Amino acid sequence: MVRPRKLRFIGKKPEVKIFKPAGIPFRDIENITLTLDEYEALRLCDYEGLDHAEAAELMNISRPTFTRLIEKARNKIATAIIEGKAITVEGGNVAFQKRERCEKCNKEIPATKKHNCKE
């Protein structure tokens, strides 16, 4: 029996949920689904610039799990770009978590958690 997946915390819903190559109708191209937790991993690591340990802590998962998640997400994005596929962002075992930004270091932190700023 497979162990149930741990709930992953997401700080921000995607503003856009479908990306596709220009000039091709959505119904005529293959689609790749990027789950919300994969989207969040990309956002935290590649957009926000957090390291894997910091991002994993925000998402409530282990650092090795985060590394596997970000690798899977990056592979899906690369495949979609190179092979001209659409990307849909949806699904995953996630819960949304209210987050704030530290005024000193500008890092995302859970709204309910104390933050010891290192900056």
BADO-792748 format. One line per 8 residues: number of its first residue (from 1); for each residue x, y, z of N, C-alpha, C. Coordinates in nm, 3 decimals. Layout:
REM residues N
NUM) X/Y/Z/X/Y/Z/X/Y/Z; ...
//
This chain:
REM residues 119
1) 0.084/-0.119/0.000/0.000/0.000/0.000/0.088/0.125/0.000; 0.057/0.219/-0.085/0.134/0.341/-0.099/0.094/0.440/0.010; 0.195/0.505/0.067/0.170/0.605/0.169/0.105/0.729/0.105; 0.007/0.790/0.171/-0.056/0.909/0.113/0.044/1.025/0.104; 0.029/1.106/-0.001/0.118/1.221/-0.020/0.092/1.326/0.086; 0.198/1.384/0.136/0.189/1.489/0.236/0.132/1.616/0.172; 0.047/1.684/0.245/-0.012/1.809/0.197/0.099/1.912/0.178; 0.097/1.979/0.065/0.200/2.080/0.034/0.138/2.218/0.037
9) 0.206/2.312/0.103/0.153/2.446/0.119/0.192/2.534/0.000; 0.094/2.607/-0.048/0.110/2.698/-0.161/0.082/2.840/-0.112; 0.168/2.933/-0.148/0.151/3.071/-0.102/0.075/3.160/-0.198; 0.074/3.124/-0.325/0.010/3.212/-0.423/-0.048/3.129/-0.538; -0.173/3.156/-0.570/-0.233/3.090/-0.686/-0.176/3.151/-0.814; -0.163/3.070/-0.919/-0.112/3.127/-1.045/-0.214/3.225/-1.104; -0.163/3.334/-1.157/-0.251/3.434/-1.221/-0.299/3.385/-1.357; -0.217/3.305/-1.423/-0.251/3.248/-1.553/-0.238/3.097/-1.540
17) -0.338/3.024/-1.589/-0.338/2.879/-1.572/-0.310/2.802/-1.700; -0.310/2.869/-1.815/-0.284/2.801/-1.942/-0.183/2.882/-2.023; -0.078/2.815/-2.069/0.021/2.874/-2.158/0.027/2.786/-2.282; 0.038/2.850/-2.399/0.044/2.770/-2.521/0.123/2.845/-2.627; 0.175/2.772/-2.723/0.245/2.837/-2.833/0.148/2.928/-2.910; 0.198/3.040/-2.955/0.115/3.135/-3.031/0.077/3.077/-3.166; -0.044/3.109/-3.209/-0.088/3.075/-3.344/-0.144/2.935/-3.362; -0.147/2.856/-3.256/-0.202/2.720/-3.266/-0.320/2.709/-3.170
25) -0.437/2.670/-3.217/-0.550/2.655/-3.127/-0.520/2.551/-3.018; -0.567/2.577/-2.897/-0.543/2.489/-2.783/-0.588/2.346/-2.811; -0.698/2.332/-2.881/-0.752/2.197/-2.908/-0.662/2.117/-3.003; -0.572/2.184/-3.074/-0.488/2.116/-3.173/-0.347/2.081/-3.122; -0.317/2.111/-2.997/-0.182/2.079/-2.947/-0.189/1.992/-2.822; -0.082/1.918/-2.801/-0.073/1.833/-2.682/-0.053/1.921/-2.559; -0.105/1.874/-2.447/-0.103/1.951/-2.323/-0.020/1.879/-2.216; 0.057/1.955/-2.140/0.130/1.905/-2.025/0.070/1.972/-1.901
33) 0.041/1.892/-1.797/-0.014/1.949/-1.674/0.097/1.969/-1.572; 0.112/2.093/-1.529/0.204/2.130/-1.422/0.118/2.144/-1.297; 0.144/2.061/-1.196/0.061/2.066/-1.076/0.090/2.194/-0.997; -0.001/2.231/-0.910/0.015/2.353/-0.830/0.139/2.347/-0.742; 0.174/2.230/-0.690/0.295/2.221/-0.609/0.421/2.234/-0.695; 0.419/2.186/-0.817/0.532/2.205/-0.908/0.544/2.354/-0.945; 0.431/2.418/-0.970/0.429/2.562/-0.997/0.489/2.639/-0.879; 0.448/2.603/-0.758/0.498/2.672/-0.638/0.648/2.651/-0.621
41) 0.696/2.531/-0.650/0.840/2.504/-0.642/0.917/2.594/-0.739; 0.868/2.606/-0.861/0.931/2.696/-0.960/0.927/2.841/-0.912; 0.814/2.881/-0.860/0.798/3.019/-0.815/0.896/3.051/-0.701; 0.902/2.963/-0.603/0.988/2.989/-0.487/1.136/2.983/-0.522; 1.176/2.886/-0.600/1.318/2.866/-0.631/1.367/2.958/-0.743; 1.300/2.956/-0.856/1.349/3.028/-0.973/1.303/3.173/-0.979; 1.189/3.205/-0.925/1.138/3.342/-0.929/1.175/3.420/-0.803; 1.151/3.359/-0.686/1.181/3.426/-0.559/1.328/3.413/-0.518
49) 1.398/3.314/-0.575/1.540/3.298/-0.546/1.572/3.226/-0.414; 1.476/3.152/-0.359/1.503/3.079/-0.236/1.584/2.954/-0.265; 1.664/2.910/-0.167/1.733/2.783/-0.186/1.636/2.670/-0.156; 1.676/2.548/-0.188/1.586/2.434/-0.176/1.538/2.412/-0.033; 1.625/2.432/0.065/1.587/2.411/0.205/1.481/2.512/0.249; 1.499/2.639/0.214/1.402/2.742/0.252/1.267/2.718/0.184; 1.271/2.686/0.056/1.147/2.662/-0.018/1.075/2.538/0.034; 1.150/2.433/0.064/1.090/2.310/0.117/1.020/2.337/0.249
57) 1.082/2.417/0.334/1.021/2.450/0.462/0.889/2.525/0.443; 0.886/2.620/0.351/0.762/2.694/0.323/0.653/2.602/0.271; 0.691/2.502/0.193/0.592/2.412/0.133/0.555/2.295/0.225; 0.624/2.283/0.339/0.598/2.176/0.436/0.638/2.038/0.384; 0.749/2.034/0.309/0.800/1.907/0.257/0.950/1.900/0.285; 1.009/1.782/0.268/1.153/1.767/0.291/1.231/1.829/0.174; 1.359/1.858/0.200/1.442/1.915/0.096/1.461/1.818/-0.021; 1.484/1.686/0.004/1.494/1.594/-0.110/1.365/1.587/-0.192
65) 1.250/1.592/-0.125/1.122/1.593/-0.197/1.111/1.719/-0.282; 1.152/1.832/-0.227/1.149/1.958/-0.302/1.238/1.947/-0.425; 1.357/1.890/-0.410/1.449/1.877/-0.523/1.388/1.792/-0.634; 1.325/1.682/-0.597/1.258/1.599/-0.698/1.144/1.676/-0.766; 1.071/1.753/-0.688/0.957/1.830/-0.739/1.004/1.937/-0.838; 1.108/2.010/-0.805/1.156/2.117/-0.893/1.216/2.058/-1.021; 1.285/1.945/-1.010/1.340/1.879/-1.130/1.228/1.835/-1.224; 1.121/1.779/-1.167/1.007/1.735/-1.248/0.941/1.856/-1.316
73) 0.924/1.965/-1.242/0.862/2.086/-1.298/0.946/2.144/-1.411; 1.077/2.154/-1.388/1.166/2.209/-1.491/1.166/2.122/-1.617; 1.161/1.990/-1.599/1.156/1.899/-1.713/1.029/1.920/-1.794; 0.916/1.936/-1.725/0.789/1.959/-1.796/0.793/2.090/-1.874; 0.846/2.196/-1.814/0.855/2.326/-1.882/0.945/2.316/-2.004; 1.060/2.253/-1.988/1.153/2.237/-2.101/1.090/2.156/-2.213; 1.022/2.049/-2.179/0.955/1.966/-2.280/0.851/2.048/-2.356; 0.772/2.124/-2.283/0.667/2.205/-2.346/0.727/2.308/-2.442
81) 0.835/2.373/-2.401/0.897/2.476/-2.486/0.960/2.413/-2.610; 1.036/2.308/-2.590/1.109/2.246/-2.701/1.016/2.174/-2.798; 0.913/2.107/-2.747/0.824/2.030/-2.832/0.696/2.106/-2.870; 0.683/2.232/-2.828/0.568/2.313/-2.866/0.437/2.265/-2.808; 0.436/2.229/-2.681/0.315/2.182/-2.615/0.258/2.291/-2.525; 0.130/2.280/-2.495/0.065/2.372/-2.403/0.094/2.328/-2.260; 0.085/2.422/-2.166/0.102/2.393/-2.024/-0.024/2.438/-1.952; -0.081/2.348/-1.874/-0.195/2.381/-1.789/-0.151/2.364/-1.645
89) -0.179/2.464/-1.561/-0.141/2.460/-1.420/-0.266/2.428/-1.338; -0.267/2.307/-1.278/-0.382/2.265/-1.197/-0.349/2.138/-1.120; -0.427/2.112/-1.016/-0.419/1.986/-0.942/-0.306/1.980/-0.841; -0.294/1.865/-0.779/-0.193/1.843/-0.677/-0.256/1.840/-0.538; -0.186/1.782/-0.444/-0.233/1.771/-0.306/-0.183/1.893/-0.229; -0.257/2.003/-0.240/-0.210/2.131/-0.186/-0.313/2.197/-0.095; -0.261/2.286/-0.011/-0.344/2.374/0.070/-0.283/2.514/0.059; -0.367/2.614/0.053/-0.317/2.750/0.041/-0.287/2.805/0.180
97) -0.173/2.874/0.191/-0.125/2.926/0.318/-0.102/3.076/0.305; -0.156/3.152/0.399/-0.135/3.296/0.397/0.010/3.325/0.434; 0.075/3.406/0.353/0.215/3.442/0.376/0.234/3.592/0.374; 0.341/3.636/0.439/0.378/3.777/0.443/0.521/3.790/0.392; 0.567/3.914/0.378/0.707/3.939/0.342/0.776/4.007/0.459; 0.897/3.960/0.490/0.979/4.023/0.593/1.023/4.160/0.541; 1.007/4.263/0.622/1.044/4.398/0.579/1.195/4.415/0.565; 1.272/4.338/0.640/1.417/4.351/0.636/1.480/4.273/0.520
105) 1.443/4.145/0.507/1.509/4.060/0.406/1.421/4.033/0.283; 1.295/4.074/0.286/1.200/4.061/0.176/1.165/3.916/0.141; 1.192/3.820/0.233/1.159/3.681/0.209/1.015/3.652/0.251; 0.954/3.556/0.180/0.820/3.511/0.217/0.827/3.430/0.345; 0.732/3.456/0.434/0.723/3.379/0.558/0.576/3.351/0.586; 0.546/3.235/0.649/0.407/3.209/0.686/0.357/3.318/0.781; 0.235/3.362/0.763/0.180/3.470/0.844/0.173/3.433/0.991; 0.163/3.306/1.022/0.148/3.261/1.161/0.280/3.223/1.227
113) 0.391/3.234/1.157/0.519/3.187/1.210/0.613/3.303/1.237; 0.687/3.297/1.349/0.788/3.399/1.377/0.906/3.380/1.283; 0.968/3.491/1.247/1.079/3.488/1.153/1.199/3.553/1.217; 1.309/3.479/1.225/1.434/3.534/1.276/1.515/3.579/1.156; 1.504/3.703/1.121/1.570/3.757/1.002/1.721/3.754/1.021; 1.791/3.704/0.921/1.937/3.696/0.924/2.002/3.815/0.857; 1.922/3.904/0.806/1.977/4.022/0.734/1.992/4.137/0.830
//
